[in-house]
Amino acid sequence: MIPARRRHRLLAVVAAISLTLVAVGCGGDDDSSSENQLQTTTSAPSTTVEADGSTDTTAGGGNGGDGAAGRVDLHAGPGPFESVADPDRDGSLDGVEVSLQEVATLDEPTSLVVRPGDDDHLWASERAGTVRRLTRDGGTYEADGEPALDISDDTTTESERGLLSIAFSADGDTIYVSHTNAGGDTRLDAYAMSGDAIDTSSKETLLAVDQPFSNHNGGDVQLGPDGMLWFGLGDGGAGNDPGNRAQNPDELLGKVLRIDPTKPADGKPYSIPEGNPFADGGGAPEIAIMGVRNPWRFSFDRENDDLWIGDVGQDQVEEVDHLPIAQALGVNLGWSGFEGTEAHLDGEGRRPAESVPPVFEYTHEDGGCSITGGYVYRGRAIEALEGAYLFADYCAAELRALVLGDDGQVADERVLTDTESPISFAEDQDGEVYVLSQSGAVSRIVPA
């Protein structure tokens, strides 16, 4: 169940969104290199040769004019942005000292989630195709015997593929499993829970999306604060989105989707929620957000519901996107016309008339290559970290944090500590945050 405070606010948000949706431009075609985290080894990912042989990565010109044209800052006043800054913060991360405490070891974990009503247990997905239930033992967790689900015969760890993410329904009676199948195509499946077991005979495929290449699969699935299922898909891979998918409203790739799996409709195992920008036509009705390259990990702030996306860049810029929940639906984040705030491709349909720049970005100059989006910290163990957004970079192997000021802009950002091959993040029942390493370690962020 969604708490009453959130439910009432969300009803108002949906009503506001339905009245104020901005038009989402179409177009966008581009070629990107593969710098995502998931690889067949834990070494730094290599670059994929562009599928169409194109070397056009010049900036400027295009549909949106110069690099700054058409960019809409949701955080700049005057406007509808509501500050999410914690009133008790001074806008800095001074005094924050953390370390990582290993609490479990898994086989290349990709996600770790709480099942509503499941007390102290956590549920984990492992890239090769297994889902495991973890039992708490003091301050650590142990996986229960045999996997709760094993789809290893229907997936592969080639390139950036595998079992990529799991999520539970609000009542804990359904588990949603995101993976690439043996052929490399995206599947989002639903299974009924039977007690503490997954009923494998109940499998229902909600979404089946063909993947033209083996990288940029995205695949993160999250139950949103609105009770809807949100699903991130990369642009299809290769380099610079050669299929022009991220800006094509008829394509699901290069988007964040939003569906209601509890209400089948029109011959599909889901319905289209109110507020989706193309719910009444003009594009694929499942689309919530356009213009992403590879939204490998995204999350909702459990305090104010805002959406945070770590969108993996091509070869120059990694970005953090922050969308106040009331303005999230219908947003275009600009790829492939922009890589972060930098103008990128300017071909036909590449650069939307209006797009939202990231709230934070960093370049590859200092060793970073692939952002891993995390969570806004709402735990109790590290008071000085309250309200800070936590994220990491796979190649730089750094845990980072940023905080927003009263104006919604980044007031402070810094590296907190080193971490090995950070592939994902998790949040437990109490709001404590965990870092998942591709090498297998699951570590809780604790005071230093």
C-alpha positions as CSV (number, residue, x, y, z in Angstrom):
1,M,0.0,0.0,0.0
2,I,1.2,3.5,-0.8
3,P,1.1,5.6,2.5
4,A,-1.8,8.1,2.6
5,R,0.6,11.1,2.6
6,R,2.2,10.0,-0.7
7,R,-1.1,8.8,-2.2
8,H,-2.9,12.1,-1.8
9,R,0.1,14.0,-3.2
10,L,0.4,11.7,-6.1
11,L,-3.3,12.1,-7.1
12,A,-2.7,15.9,-7.2
13,V,0.6,15.3,-9.2
14,V,-1.1,13.2,-11.8
15,A,-3.9,15.7,-12.2
16,A,-1.4,18.5,-12.6
17,I,0.7,16.5,-15.2
18,S,-2.4,15.8,-17.3
19,L,-3.0,19.6,-17.6
20,T,0.6,20.7,-18.1
21,L,2.3,18.1,-20.3
22,V,4.8,19.6,-22.7
23,A,5.0,18.3,-26.2
24,V,7.7,15.8,-26.9
25,G,9.5,16.3,-30.1
26,C,10.3,13.4,-32.4
27,G,13.5,12.5,-34.2
28,G,17.0,11.5,-33.1
29,D,19.5,9.2,-34.6
30,D,23.0,8.5,-33.4
31,D,26.0,6.2,-32.9
32,S,27.3,5.5,-29.3
33,S,30.2,3.5,-28.0
34,S,29.8,0.8,-25.3
35,E,30.9,2.0,-21.9
36,N,28.2,0.4,-19.8
37,Q,29.2,-1.6,-16.8
38,L,28.1,-5.1,-17.7
39,Q,30.8,-6.9,-19.6
40,T,32.0,-10.5,-19.8
41,T,34.9,-9.6,-17.5
42,T,35.3,-7.0,-14.7
43,S,37.9,-5.0,-16.6
44,A,37.1,-1.6,-17.9
45,P,34.6,-1.9,-20.7
46,S,35.9,-1.4,-24.3
47,T,34.4,0.7,-27.0
48,T,32.1,-0.8,-29.6
49,V,32.7,0.0,-33.2
50,E,29.8,2.0,-34.6
51,A,27.4,-0.2,-36.5
52,D,26.9,2.1,-39.5
53,G,30.6,3.1,-39.8
54,S,29.7,6.7,-39.1
55,T,32.2,9.0,-37.6
56,D,30.0,12.1,-37.5
57,T,30.0,13.2,-33.9
58,T,30.2,16.9,-34.6
59,A,28.3,19.4,-32.5
60,G,26.4,22.5,-33.2
61,G,23.7,23.5,-35.7
62,G,20.9,20.9,-36.2
63,N,17.2,21.1,-35.3
64,G,17.8,22.9,-32.0
65,G,20.2,25.5,-33.3
66,D,23.3,26.1,-31.1
67,G,24.2,23.9,-28.2
68,A,22.1,25.8,-25.6
69,A,19.0,26.2,-27.8
70,G,15.9,24.3,-26.8
71,R,17.2,23.4,-23.3
72,V,14.7,23.8,-20.5
73,D,16.0,23.9,-16.9
74,L,13.2,22.6,-14.7
75,H,15.1,23.9,-11.7
76,A,15.6,27.5,-12.8
77,G,13.2,30.0,-11.3
78,P,10.7,31.5,-11.8
79,G,8.9,28.2,-12.6
80,P,7.1,25.2,-11.1
81,F,10.2,23.7,-9.5
82,E,9.7,23.0,-5.8
83,S,12.9,22.8,-3.8
84,V,13.8,19.4,-2.5
85,A,16.7,20.7,-0.3
86,D,16.6,19.5,3.2
87,P,15.8,22.6,5.4
88,D,18.2,21.3,8.1
89,R,21.2,21.1,5.6
90,D,23.6,23.9,5.0
91,G,24.0,22.8,1.3
92,S,27.4,21.1,1.8
93,L,28.8,17.7,2.4
94,D,31.3,18.9,5.0
95,G,31.9,16.4,7.7
96,V,30.6,13.4,5.8
97,E,32.8,10.4,6.3
98,V,31.7,6.9,5.2
99,S,33.0,3.5,4.6
100,L,31.7,0.3,3.0
101,Q,30.8,-2.7,5.2
102,E,30.5,-6.0,3.2
103,V,27.3,-7.8,4.2
104,A,26.9,-10.4,1.5
105,T,28.6,-12.1,-1.4
106,L,26.8,-13.0,-4.5
107,D,27.6,-14.0,-8.1
108,E,27.7,-10.7,-10.1
109,P,24.6,-9.2,-8.4
110,T,22.6,-6.7,-10.5
111,S,19.9,-5.7,-8.1
112,L,18.8,-6.0,-4.5
113,V,15.3,-5.2,-3.4
114,V,12.9,-5.3,-0.5
115,R,9.7,-7.3,-0.8
116,P,6.8,-5.5,0.8
117,G,5.8,-7.3,4.0
118,D,8.9,-9.5,3.9
119,D,10.4,-8.2,7.1
120,D,14.2,-8.4,7.2
121,H,14.7,-10.4,4.0
122,L,16.2,-9.0,0.8
123,W,15.9,-10.4,-2.7
124,A,18.7,-10.3,-5.2
125,S,19.2,-10.9,-8.9
126,E,22.4,-12.3,-10.3
127,R,23.4,-11.6,-13.8
128,A,23.7,-15.2,-15.0
129,G,20.0,-15.7,-14.4
130,T,19.2,-16.4,-10.7
131,V,17.0,-14.7,-8.2
132,R,17.9,-15.4,-4.5
133,R,16.2,-14.6,-1.2
134,L,18.6,-13.4,1.4
135,T,18.1,-14.0,5.2
136,R,19.5,-11.5,7.7
137,D,21.9,-13.0,10.2
138,G,22.9,-10.2,12.6
139,G,24.6,-7.6,10.4
140,T,25.0,-9.7,7.3
141,Y,22.9,-11.7,4.8
142,E,23.0,-15.2,3.6
143,A,21.3,-16.6,0.5
144,D,18.7,-19.3,1.1
145,G,19.8,-22.6,-0.4
146,E,18.6,-23.0,-4.0
147,P,17.7,-20.0,-6.1
148,A,14.1,-18.8,-5.9
149,L,14.2,-18.5,-9.7
150,D,16.6,-19.8,-12.3
151,I,16.3,-18.5,-15.9
152,S,19.9,-19.1,-16.8
153,D,18.8,-21.2,-19.8
154,D,17.0,-18.2,-21.2
155,T,19.6,-15.5,-20.8
156,T,23.3,-14.9,-21.6
157,T,26.1,-12.8,-20.0
158,E,27.5,-12.0,-23.4
159,S,28.4,-8.3,-23.8
160,E,26.0,-6.3,-21.6
161,R,23.2,-8.9,-21.4
162,G,21.8,-10.9,-18.6
163,L,19.3,-10.8,-15.8
164,L,19.3,-7.1,-15.2
165,S,16.8,-6.1,-12.5
166,I,13.9,-7.2,-10.4
167,A,11.1,-5.4,-8.5
168,F,8.0,-6.3,-6.5
169,S,4.5,-5.2,-6.7
170,A,3.2,-3.0,-3.9
171,D,1.5,-5.9,-2.2
172,G,4.5,-8.2,-2.6
173,D,2.4,-10.8,-4.5
174,T,4.2,-10.4,-7.8
175,I,7.8,-10.2,-8.8
176,Y,8.9,-8.4,-12.0
177,V,12.0,-9.8,-13.8
178,S,13.9,-7.8,-16.4
179,H,16.4,-9.7,-18.6
180,T,17.7,-10.2,-22.1
181,N,16.7,-13.6,-23.5
182,A,19.1,-16.1,-25.1
183,G,18.7,-14.2,-28.4
184,G,19.7,-10.9,-26.7
185,D,16.2,-9.3,-26.7
186,T,14.6,-7.6,-23.8
187,R,11.9,-9.3,-21.8
188,L,10.0,-8.0,-18.8
189,D,8.2,-10.9,-17.1
190,A,5.8,-11.2,-14.1
191,Y,5.7,-14.1,-11.7
192,A,3.2,-14.7,-8.9
193,M,4.6,-15.3,-5.5
194,S,3.5,-18.4,-3.5
195,G,4.5,-17.7,0.1
196,D,8.2,-17.2,0.0
197,A,8.6,-19.0,-3.3
198,I,8.2,-17.8,-6.9
199,D,5.6,-19.7,-8.9
200,T,7.6,-20.4,-12.1
201,S,4.5,-21.8,-13.8
202,S,2.8,-18.3,-13.5
203,K,5.2,-16.5,-15.8
204,E,3.7,-13.8,-18.0
205,T,5.6,-11.7,-20.4
206,L,4.6,-8.1,-20.0
207,L,7.0,-6.5,-22.6
208,A,9.1,-8.0,-25.4
209,V,11.4,-5.6,-27.1
210,D,13.8,-6.6,-29.8
211,Q,17.4,-5.4,-29.3
212,P,19.4,-4.6,-32.5
213,F,22.7,-4.7,-30.7
214,S,24.2,-6.3,-27.6
215,N,24.8,-3.2,-25.5
216,H,22.8,-0.3,-24.0
217,N,20.0,-2.6,-22.9
218,G,19.1,-0.5,-19.8
219,G,16.7,-2.9,-18.1
220,D,16.1,-1.3,-14.7
221,V,12.6,-1.9,-13.4
222,Q,11.2,0.1,-10.5
223,L,7.8,0.3,-8.8
224,G,7.1,4.0,-8.9
225,P,5.5,6.0,-6.0
226,D,2.4,6.3,-8.2
227,G,2.0,2.5,-8.1
228,M,3.0,2.2,-11.8
229,L,5.8,0.1,-13.2
230,W,8.7,2.2,-14.6
231,F,11.1,0.5,-17.0
232,G,14.3,2.0,-18.5
233,L,15.5,1.0,-22.0
234,G,18.7,2.1,-23.7
235,D,18.9,3.3,-27.2
236,G,19.5,-0.1,-28.8
237,G,23.3,0.0,-28.7
238,A,26.2,0.1,-31.2
239,G,27.4,3.7,-31.2
240,N,25.6,7.1,-31.5
241,D,22.2,5.5,-31.7
242,P,22.5,4.6,-35.5
243,G,18.7,3.7,-35.6
244,N,17.7,7.2,-34.4
245,R,15.6,5.5,-31.7
246,A,16.0,7.7,-28.6
247,Q,14.2,10.6,-30.4
248,N,11.7,8.5,-32.2
249,P,8.3,8.5,-30.4
250,D,7.3,5.3,-32.1
251,E,10.2,3.4,-30.7
252,L,10.4,2.1,-27.1
253,L,14.2,2.1,-27.1
254,G,16.0,5.1,-25.7
255,K,13.1,5.7,-23.3
256,V,11.8,5.3,-19.8
257,L,8.4,3.5,-19.9
258,R,5.5,3.6,-17.5
259,I,2.8,0.9,-17.5
260,D,0.1,-0.5,-15.2
261,P,0.5,-4.3,-15.0
262,T,-2.5,-4.7,-12.6
263,K,-5.0,-3.7,-15.3
264,P,-4.7,-5.6,-18.6
265,A,-6.4,-3.8,-21.5
266,D,-6.6,-3.8,-25.3
267,G,-5.3,-7.4,-25.5
268,K,-2.1,-6.5,-23.6
269,P,-1.1,-7.7,-20.1
270,Y,-1.0,-4.0,-18.9
271,S,-2.8,-0.7,-19.4
272,I,-1.5,2.8,-20.1
273,P,-1.6,5.1,-17.1
274,E,-3.1,8.5,-17.2
275,G,-0.5,11.2,-17.9
276,N,1.7,9.3,-20.3
277,P,2.6,11.8,-23.1
278,F,1.4,9.6,-25.9
279,A,-1.5,7.9,-24.1
280,D,-3.9,9.5,-26.6
281,G,-1.7,9.0,-29.7
282,G,1.3,10.5,-31.5
283,G,3.7,7.9,-30.3
284,A,4.1,4.7,-28.3
285,P,1.7,5.1,-25.3
286,E,4.1,3.3,-22.9
287,I,6.6,6.1,-23.1
288,A,7.0,8.3,-20.1
289,I,10.4,10.0,-20.8
290,M,12.3,10.3,-24.1
291,G,15.9,10.9,-25.1
292,V,18.0,8.7,-22.9
293,R,21.1,6.8,-24.0
294,N,21.4,4.1,-21.4
295,P,19.5,4.8,-18.1
296,W,21.2,1.8,-16.5
297,R,20.0,2.7,-13.0
298,F,17.3,5.1,-11.8
299,S,15.4,5.6,-8.6
300,F,12.7,7.6,-6.8
301,D,13.4,9.6,-3.6
302,R,11.3,7.9,-0.9
303,E,10.8,11.2,0.8
304,N,9.5,13.4,-2.0
305,D,9.0,10.9,-4.9
306,D,11.4,12.8,-7.3
307,L,13.0,10.8,-10.0
308,W,16.8,10.5,-10.4
309,I,18.4,8.9,-13.4
310,G,22.1,8.0,-14.0
311,D,22.3,8.0,-17.8
312,V,25.5,6.5,-19.2
313,G,27.3,8.8,-21.6
314,Q,29.1,7.9,-24.8
315,D,32.8,8.8,-24.6
316,Q,32.9,12.3,-23.0
317,V,30.1,13.0,-20.4
318,E,28.2,11.1,-17.7
319,E,25.0,12.7,-16.4
320,V,22.7,12.8,-13.5
321,D,19.1,13.7,-14.3
322,H,16.8,15.0,-11.6
323,L,13.2,15.4,-12.4
324,P,10.7,16.7,-9.8
325,I,7.9,14.1,-10.0
326,A,5.3,16.7,-11.1
327,Q,7.3,17.5,-14.2
328,A,8.7,14.1,-15.1
329,L,6.1,12.8,-17.6
330,G,6.7,14.0,-21.1
331,V,10.3,15.2,-20.5
332,N,12.9,14.8,-23.3
333,L,16.4,14.5,-21.9
334,G,18.1,15.3,-25.3
335,W,20.1,12.3,-26.4
336,S,21.5,12.1,-29.1
337,G,21.4,15.8,-29.8
338,F,23.2,16.3,-26.5
339,E,25.6,14.3,-24.4
340,G,25.1,15.9,-21.0
341,T,25.0,19.6,-21.7
342,E,27.4,19.3,-24.6
343,A,25.9,19.5,-28.1
344,H,26.5,16.2,-29.8
345,L,24.9,15.0,-33.1
346,D,23.0,17.5,-35.2
347,G,21.5,15.4,-38.0
348,E,17.9,15.3,-39.0
349,G,15.7,14.8,-35.9
350,R,18.6,14.5,-33.6
351,R,18.0,17.6,-31.5
352,P,14.6,18.1,-30.0
353,A,13.0,21.5,-29.9
354,E,12.8,21.3,-26.1
355,S,14.9,19.1,-23.8
356,V,15.9,19.1,-20.2
357,P,19.7,19.2,-19.3
358,P,21.2,17.1,-16.5
359,V,21.4,18.6,-13.0
360,F,25.0,17.3,-12.8
361,E,27.6,15.9,-15.2
362,Y,31.2,15.0,-15.2
363,T,33.7,14.1,-18.0
364,H,35.9,11.2,-18.6
365,E,39.1,13.2,-18.1
366,D,39.6,11.9,-14.5
367,G,39.2,8.2,-15.3
368,G,35.4,7.9,-15.2
369,C,33.6,6.1,-18.0
370,S,30.2,4.8,-16.9
371,I,27.8,6.2,-14.3
372,T,25.9,3.9,-11.9
373,G,22.9,5.7,-10.6
374,G,21.9,5.3,-7.0
375,Y,19.6,6.6,-4.3
376,V,18.9,9.7,-2.3
377,Y,20.0,8.8,1.2
378,R,17.1,8.7,3.7
379,G,18.6,6.3,6.3
380,R,19.4,7.0,10.0
381,A,22.9,5.7,10.3
382,I,24.6,8.8,8.7
383,E,22.8,11.9,9.7
384,A,25.2,14.2,7.7
385,L,24.3,12.3,4.5
386,E,20.5,12.9,4.8
387,G,19.1,14.1,1.5
388,A,22.2,13.5,-0.6
389,Y,22.1,11.6,-3.9
390,L,24.5,8.8,-4.0
391,F,26.0,7.4,-7.2
392,A,29.2,5.9,-8.6
393,D,31.4,5.4,-11.6
394,Y,32.3,2.0,-12.7
395,C,35.7,2.8,-14.2
396,A,36.8,5.4,-11.6
397,A,35.6,3.0,-8.9
398,E,34.3,5.8,-6.7
399,L,31.3,6.3,-4.5
400,R,30.1,9.9,-4.9
401,A,27.4,12.2,-3.4
402,L,25.8,15.4,-4.4
403,V,23.3,17.7,-2.6
404,L,20.9,20.3,-4.0
405,G,20.6,23.8,-2.7
406,D,17.4,25.7,-2.2
407,D,17.4,26.7,-5.8
408,G,17.4,23.1,-7.0
409,Q,21.0,23.4,-8.3
410,V,23.9,21.3,-7.1
411,A,25.3,23.0,-4.0
412,D,28.1,20.4,-3.3
413,E,29.4,17.2,-4.8
414,R,32.4,15.1,-3.9
415,V,33.9,11.6,-3.8
416,L,33.1,9.8,-0.5
417,T,35.2,6.6,-0.8
418,D,36.6,4.1,-3.3
419,T,34.5,1.1,-4.3
420,E,35.3,-1.8,-6.6
421,S,33.4,-2.1,-9.9
422,P,30.2,-0.5,-8.6
423,I,27.4,-2.1,-10.8
424,S,24.3,-1.1,-8.9
425,F,22.8,0.3,-5.7
426,A,20.1,-0.8,-3.3
427,E,18.0,0.6,-0.5
428,D,16.7,-1.5,2.4
429,Q,13.6,-1.2,4.6
430,D,15.2,1.5,6.7
431,G,16.5,3.6,3.8
432,E,20.1,2.5,4.3
433,V,21.9,2.3,1.0
434,Y,24.1,-0.6,-0.4
435,V,26.6,-0.7,-3.2
436,L,26.7,-3.8,-5.4
437,S,30.0,-4.8,-7.0
438,Q,30.3,-6.7,-10.2
439,S,32.9,-8.8,-8.4
440,G,30.2,-10.0,-6.0
441,A,30.4,-7.9,-2.9
442,V,27.2,-6.3,-1.4
443,S,28.3,-3.5,0.9
444,R,26.3,-1.3,3.2
445,I,27.3,2.4,3.4
446,V,28.1,3.1,7.0
447,P,29.8,5.9,9.1
448,A,33.6,5.9,8.9
